[in-house]
Amino acid sequence: MGVAVYRELSPPEALRGHLACLWVQVTDDTSVRHDVVPDACADIISIGGAAPIVVGPATRTVIAELPPRTMIVGARFRPGSASAALGVAMDELVDRDVALSDVWRSTNELSDGVAAGTIATRLAALERELTGRLAGRAVDRFARVAVDWLAGNPAAHVSALAGDLGIGERQLRRRIAAASGYAPKLLHRILRFQRLLVGMHRGRSSLAMMAAEAGYLDQPHMTREVHELAGTTPRNLLARGVAPTAMSEFFKTVDRAAGIVGA
């Protein structure tokens, strides 16, 4: 199997309320097997110059087989932000890939822009399209508060937030599902898993300590949930050297807002 180059790039200022990152992946002269784990995000991607698609939030790990000499460009939405940006409830797109043209009309210019050229020109075409459509578009602030609160409180229960917001728990659950694609419990699990990956990348402590820092009850709890979401063990994930740059920045933002020291 070949080695793929993968890079995440900070979005421009006008898109930071919507995007976690822009990204690119390029394979060499051999095929690449890539495990895509759940990250609570939706993406717009173009594979090898094909028309862009929307990849909805995932509930399970998907194994992608990438052909040799393939260039992929993408934009990853912040958890809970894709629904407002795309104009469709994310619970309709869970574990689904759909043509971007089915979500947004008139995407011919974007399709032409990502069909050929260098990494830079393809990313520029994607950035232009997103800026034109999303700059100034209001984000669902209620959903943002709810998703960020769940990310910053990995051991808490959603009923506590419902009380603070002064709304019913059932209504809160519906809003979270529409914004993120997940019921709160599953969203919590996936965000906790992503927080664990960030801790693994930092490499600051033992697996038991990483489990506690991520919000798991104990190490066996972490092991069970990692196996369910990633199909492997925490130790194997640690050996892979996963580097979730965009999610690391997401958690830094969430933790700073929550006043968590050392984030």
Buried (B, 14 or more C-beta within 10 A) or exposed (E): EBEBEBEBBBBEEBBBBBBBBBBBBBBBEEBBEBBEBBBBBBBBBBBBBEBBBBBBBBBEBBEEEBEEEBBBBBBBBBBBBBBBBBEBBBBEBBEBEBBBBEBBEEBEEBBEBBBEBEBEEBBBBBBEBBBEBBEEEEBBEBBBBBBBBBBBBBEEEBEEBBEEBEEEBEEBBBBBBBBBBBBBEBBBBBBBBBBBBBBBBEEEEEBEEBBBBBBBEEBEEBBEBBEBBBEBBBEEBBEEEBEBBBBBBBBEBBBEBEEEEEE
